[in-house]
Amino acid sequence: MVVRKRVLIITYYWPPAGGSGVQRWLKFTKYLRSFGWEPVIYTAANPEAPAMDYKLLNEVPAGIEVLKKSVWEPYNLFRVISGRKGQKFGAGLASKGKSNKDALNKLAIWIRGNFFIPDARMFWIRPSVKYLTKYLANNPVDAIISTGPPHTTHLIAKRVSKRFSTPWLADFRDPWTNIDFFDDLKPTYFAKKIHRGLEKNVLSQAQSVVTVTKGWADDLSLISKTRVIVVENGYDPEDFDNVEVEMDKGFTLTHIGTLSPNRNCNLLWQVLGEKVKTEAEFAKHFRLRFVGSVDSSAYNAINLNGLLPYAEFLGYLPHDQAVNLQLRSSALLLLVNNSPNALGIQTGKVFEYMAAKRPILAVGPVAGNSHDLISETQTGIFVDFTDIDQIKQGVDKLWQWYQDDFIGFNPRGYKNYSRKTLAKRIADLLDDLVK
């Protein structure tokens, strides 16, 4: 019988919840057993998930213990106040979309930013600590991991870790006060002070802190002088290896994930619109595909540039279907946020893009972590968000690769970012914590 050390993983997102927030720890959980750690999951029984993906339940390892506790969240009240009935909300909440009750919408966002700290899941903290205290008294663990956002998870872990003197690793999938939508929540001076105090306390109290990019690690280290370790998101080889697909007919450029307002690049749609108007052969073959939600600003720009006849909007799809579409595509579109923290952004999907071995057209800051990753692995072309000449050259290069049957496209080194390899790094950190 294999005896493994036990680690409690506190994560708000877990199957059947879908979306990007689920993937990181679902995949690490899958591989931690290989390195001597038995995960125990603690999650919300009724999360406000961006989508549901019941197929992900098939990826939860057999026999994994999953603990659940309901959470009360103010989103139903927010929907009523803001006139956004039926809308799903992610961590940001502060959508740039129009509301038929714009003043009430702004008020609701202000309330969210100033009274629900660190986030709208704050009411989960006390019942979770009570529940886990009772559980751990009879079922001890060797280490605790919290992953945020929501950063409520870190506050739960901090209290439980202190109560049982259990080593704690805090994982930041996204920044806290440095996240791109933080100022959109209109926090007052006092609210910012509370946020920053909680953030600093978590960084100082956790025995180990992990994040997904070097840029964000540097930012977090400045807050509390804590050493922050980078463990990237990665990709799961089992999602890509030995998967046979029939390639799309034509030149298909596919974007996977949320296309938010600060990811919309009007210059790109302008370049593509001009190309379909002036190059008949390109127009004959070109298709533009979106999997995930697309903000109205992007949709309107695509329409304005005459691209709607070439575009399909598929909405959210189960993860396996999204992977299948990546593998079928001629090229993949990565739009990095045009925001102050953009240099540190390295979305989870970029690793899956690389594993699909399809050329990537990435649009964002050319000095950032995403640029460095794509350059290192030679998995695509990175162009500046504001440079129309670079964007034209990037589109032309993709089109030429397609016409040449992708001769000259030779990705390398991306296998260093497999989920199993990265799970080993997490296991090594845990081993160090419990020595």
SULGI-V790051 format. One record per residue. N is the residue number from 0. RES is the residue in three letters. D_CENTER is the distance of its C-alpha to the mean C-alpha in Angstrom with 2 decimals. Layout:
# SULGI-V790051
N&RES&D_CENTER, N&RES&D_CENTER
This chain:
# SULGI-V790051
0&MET&36.50, 1&VAL&33.40, 2&VAL&32.86, 3&ARG&29.35, 4&LYS&28.22, 5&ARG&26.14, 6&VAL&22.82, 7&LEU&21.55, 8&ILE&17.75, 9&ILE&16.94, 10&THR&13.72, 11&TYR&13.55, 12&TYR&11.42, 13&TRP&13.51, 14&PRO&15.14, 15&PRO&16.51, 16&ALA&13.55, 17&GLY&11.21, 18&GLY&7.82, 19&SER&4.40, 20&GLY&5.42, 21&VAL&8.46, 22&GLN&8.20, 23&ARG&8.37, 24&TRP&11.43, 25&LEU&12.88, 26&LYS&13.33, 27&PHE&14.60, 28&THR&16.87, 29&LYS&18.21, 30&TYR&19.49, 31&LEU&20.47, 32&ARG&23.74, 33&SER&24.77, 34&PHE&24.92, 35&GLY&26.90, 36&TRP&24.47, 37&GLU&24.50, 38&PRO&21.42, 39&VAL&22.17, 40&ILE&19.36, 41&TYR&19.68, 42&THR&17.67, 43&ALA&18.42, 44&ALA&20.95, 45&ASN&20.07, 46&PRO&16.48, 47&GLU&15.59, 48&ALA&12.89, 49&PRO&11.76, 50&ALA&13.52, 51&MET&15.51, 52&ASP&15.52, 53&TYR&18.66, 54&LYS&18.69, 55&LEU&16.02, 56&LEU&18.86, 57&ASN&20.64, 58&GLU&18.22, 59&VAL&18.97, 60&PRO&21.67, 61&ALA&25.15, 62&GLY&26.63, 63&ILE&23.55, 64&GLU&24.48, 65&VAL&22.14, 66&LEU&23.26, 67&LYS&22.42, 68&LYS&23.50, 69&SER&23.38, 70&VAL&21.96, 71&TRP&23.56, 72&GLU&21.42, 73&PRO&22.96, 74&TYR&21.07, 75&ASN&24.14, 76&LEU&26.22, 77&PHE&23.82, 78&ARG&24.02, 79&VAL&27.78, 80&ILE&28.07, 81&SER&25.81, 82&GLY&27.07, 83&ARG&23.73, 84&LYS&24.99, 85&GLY&22.83, 86&GLN&19.60, 87&LYS&16.32, 88&PHE&14.44, 89&GLY&10.94, 90&ALA&10.74, 91&GLY&12.32, 92&LEU&15.28, 93&ALA&17.06, 94&SER&17.05, 95&LYS&19.29, 96&GLY&20.91, 97&LYS&24.59, 98&SER&25.94, 99&ASN&29.50, 100&LYS&29.78, 101&ASP&28.29, 102&ALA&30.07, 103&LEU&29.03, 104&ASN&25.43, 105&LYS&25.56, 106&LEU&27.36, 107&ALA&24.84, 108&ILE&22.00, 109&TRP&24.38, 110&ILE&25.11, 111&ARG&21.47, 112&GLY&21.08, 113&ASN&24.41, 114&PHE&25.17, 115&PHE&22.00, 116&ILE&21.09, 117&PRO&18.63, 118&ASP&17.13, 119&ALA&18.46, 120&ARG&18.17, 121&MET&20.88, 122&PHE&23.48, 123&TRP&21.91, 124&ILE&22.90, 125&ARG&26.65, 126&PRO&26.87, 127&SER&24.25, 128&VAL&26.25, 129&LYS&29.40, 130&TYR&28.15, 131&LEU&26.77, 132&THR&29.91, 133&LYS&32.06, 134&TYR&30.06, 135&LEU&29.94, 136&ALA&33.62, 137&ASN&34.45, 138&ASN&31.52, 139&PRO&30.73, 140&VAL&27.76, 141&ASP&27.77, 142&ALA&24.43, 143&ILE&21.63, 144&ILE&17.88, 145&SER&15.77, 146&THR&11.99, 147&GLY&10.64, 148&PRO&9.84, 149&PRO&12.11, 150&HIS&14.36, 151&THR&17.15, 152&THR&16.36, 153&HIS&17.57, 154&LEU&20.70, 155&ILE&21.49, 156&ALA&21.21, 157&LYS&23.32, 158&ARG&26.11, 159&VAL&26.22, 160&SER&26.11, 161&LYS&28.98, 162&ARG&30.98, 163&PHE&31.05, 164&SER&30.81, 165&THR&27.96, 166&PRO&25.83, 167&TRP&22.31, 168&LEU&19.14, 169&ALA&16.49, 170&ASP&12.92, 171&PHE&10.83, 172&ARG&7.08, 173&ASP&7.64, 174&PRO&11.29, 175&TRP&13.73, 176&THR&16.53, 177&ASN&15.23, 178&ILE&12.18, 179&ASP&13.04, 180&PHE&14.17, 181&PHE&16.17, 182&ASP&19.44, 183&ASP&18.96, 184&LEU&19.61, 185&LYS&23.01, 186&PRO&23.43, 187&THR&27.02, 188&TYR&28.24, 189&PHE&28.72, 190&ALA&25.29, 191&LYS&23.72, 192&LYS&26.13, 193&ILE&25.12, 194&HIS&21.36, 195&ARG&22.19, 196&GLY&24.71, 197&LEU&22.39, 198&GLU&19.72, 199&LYS&22.56, 200&ASN&24.02, 201&VAL&20.96, 202&LEU&20.69, 203&SER&24.44, 204&GLN&24.92, 205&ALA&22.33, 206&GLN&24.08, 207&SER&21.06, 208&VAL&17.88, 209&VAL&14.92, 210&THR&11.93, 211&VAL&9.96, 212&THR&12.12, 213&LYS&15.79, 214&GLY&15.65, 215&TRP&13.77, 216&ALA&16.09, 217&ASP&19.00, 218&ASP&18.14, 219&LEU&17.84, 220&SER&21.01, 221&LEU&22.90, 222&ILE&22.45, 223&SER&24.28, 224&LYS&25.42, 225&THR&23.40, 226&ARG&22.61, 227&VAL&18.85, 228&ILE&17.94, 229&VAL&15.22, 230&VAL&13.74, 231&GLU&11.21, 232&ASN&8.61, 233&GLY&11.22, 234&TYR&12.45, 235&ASP&14.95, 236&PRO&18.36, 237&GLU&19.64, 238&ASP&17.41, 239&PHE&19.10, 240&ASP&22.40, 241&ASN&25.53, 242&VAL&23.89, 243&GLU&26.41, 244&VAL&25.66, 245&GLU&27.90, 246&MET&26.72, 247&ASP&26.66, 248&LYS&29.93, 249&GLY&29.53, 250&PHE&27.02, 251&THR&23.69, 252&LEU&20.77, 253&THR&17.57, 254&HIS&14.33, 255&ILE&11.51, 256&GLY&8.92, 257&THR&9.58, 258&LEU&12.30, 259&SER&12.73, 260&PRO&16.00, 261&ASN&14.98, 262&ARG&13.64, 263&ASN&16.93, 264&CYS&19.44, 265&ASN&22.93, 266&LEU&24.55, 267&LEU&22.78, 268&TRP&24.03, 269&GLN&27.37, 270&VAL&27.65, 271&LEU&26.84, 272&GLY&29.16, 273&GLU&31.92, 274&LYS&31.57, 275&VAL&32.03, 276&LYS&35.01, 277&THR&36.74, 278&GLU&36.03, 279&ALA&37.27, 280&GLU&36.15, 281&PHE&32.53, 282&ALA&32.67, 283&LYS&34.17, 284&HIS&31.32, 285&PHE&28.20, 286&ARG&25.57, 287&LEU&22.29, 288&ARG&19.75, 289&PHE&16.73, 290&VAL&14.60, 291&GLY&12.68, 292&SER&13.83, 293&VAL&15.71, 294&ASP&16.95, 295&SER&20.74, 296&SER&21.01, 297&ALA&19.66, 298&TYR&21.71, 299&ASN&24.77, 300&ALA&24.51, 301&ILE&24.25, 302&ASN&27.28, 303&LEU&29.13, 304&ASN&29.00, 305&GLY&30.39, 306&LEU&27.41, 307&LEU&27.24, 308&PRO&29.75, 309&TYR&27.50, 310&ALA&24.21, 311&GLU&22.83, 312&PHE&20.19, 313&LEU&19.13, 314&GLY&16.66, 315&TYR&14.26, 316&LEU&15.47, 317&PRO&15.25, 318&HIS&13.15, 319&ASP&16.46, 320&GLN&17.65, 321&ALA&14.70, 322&VAL&15.37, 323&ASN&19.03, 324&LEU&18.67, 325&GLN&16.97, 326&LEU&19.95, 327&ARG&22.40, 328&SER&21.39, 329&SER&23.42, 330&ALA&20.61, 331&LEU&16.92, 332&LEU&15.73, 333&LEU&12.93, 334&LEU&13.03, 335&VAL&11.83, 336&ASN&12.14, 337&ASN&15.86, 338&SER&15.71, 339&PRO&17.35, 340&ASN&14.46, 341&ALA&13.63, 342&LEU&15.38, 343&GLY&12.92, 344&ILE&9.75, 345&GLN&8.68, 346&THR&5.58, 347&GLY&5.31, 348&LYS&7.54, 349&VAL&10.08, 350&PHE&11.27, 351&GLU&11.89, 352&TYR&13.56, 353&MET&15.71, 354&ALA&16.64, 355&ALA&17.81, 356&LYS&20.25, 357&ARG&20.28, 358&PRO&20.72, 359&ILE&17.80, 360&LEU&18.66, 361&ALA&16.31, 362&VAL&17.13, 363&GLY&16.43, 364&PRO&18.12, 365&VAL&20.23, 366&ALA&20.42, 367&GLY&16.75, 368&ASN&14.81, 369&SER&13.43, 370&HIS&17.09, 371&ASP&18.38, 372&LEU&16.31, 373&ILE&17.45, 374&SER&20.92, 375&GLU&21.15, 376&THR&20.43, 377&GLN&22.25, 378&THR&19.77, 379&GLY&20.26, 380&ILE&21.32, 381&PHE&19.77, 382&VAL&21.43, 383&ASP&21.57, 384&PHE&20.28, 385&THR&23.83, 386&ASP&26.05, 387&ILE&27.42, 388&ASP&29.49, 389&GLN&26.61, 390&ILE&24.75, 391&LYS&28.01, 392&GLN&28.47, 393&GLY&25.00, 394&VAL&25.61, 395&ASP&29.12, 396&LYS&28.00, 397&LEU&25.72, 398&TRP&28.64, 399&GLN&31.04, 400&TRP&29.03, 401&TYR&29.02, 402&GLN&32.77, 403&ASP&33.44, 404&ASP&31.65, 405&PHE&29.00, 406&ILE&31.67, 407&GLY&30.54, 408&PHE&26.84, 409&ASN&26.50, 410&PRO&23.07, 411&ARG&23.43, 412&GLY&21.90, 413&TYR&18.53, 414&LYS&19.71, 415&ASN&19.37, 416&TYR&15.64, 417&SER&16.28, 418&ARG&14.70, 419&LYS&18.32, 420&THR&19.10, 421&LEU&16.24, 422&ALA&17.21, 423&LYS&20.67, 424&ARG&19.59, 425&ILE&18.24, 426&ALA&21.54, 427&ASP&23.53, 428&LEU&22.14, 429&LEU&23.08, 430&ASP&26.44, 431&ASP&27.10, 432&LEU&26.40, 433&VAL&28.95, 434&LYS&31.66
